[in-house]
Amino acid sequence: MSNLDTPTTLDDTQKQTIREIVSEILEIEPEEMTETSLFKEDHEADSLLAIEILAALERTLKVTIDQAELPRMVNLEAVYAVVAEAPAA
């Protein structure tokens, strides 16, 4: 299987880092969040927190994420996909 036609996948360490960043910003325990629980509906995130999550991901993971991706970033699963597609900063 070729890596050319599929987005880069994240390893468990990267996923754990993302989970920790998101849970810290949302002020919840990492275990309280599933990969599909919705930040806004399930964890009361607002748009400012979403921007904070995006900025923290860029800083920590050294990637560039377009703010146009924010509407996609509704849960961990979606954040993993956005980060996997993001170009290195």
C-alpha positions, 0 to 999 in steps of 0.5 A: 500500500502506497503512502502517496494517495493516503494522508499520513497517519498519526502514531499513538504518541501523537494521538496521545499528545493531541488528546492531552492538548485538547483535554487541557484546553477544554479543562476536562480529564483525557478519559472524559473524551472519546474520539467521537465525543463532540467538543462543542455539544459534549464538552461545552467548547466555544469558538475561542477554545477551538482557536486555542486548540488549533494554536496549541496543536500548531505550536506543539506539533510544528504543523500549520493548520488553516483556520478554515479547518476549524469547522471540521475540528469537532472531535478528536477523530476529526482533529487527528485527520486535520493534523495528519493532513497539515503541512509541517511548519 
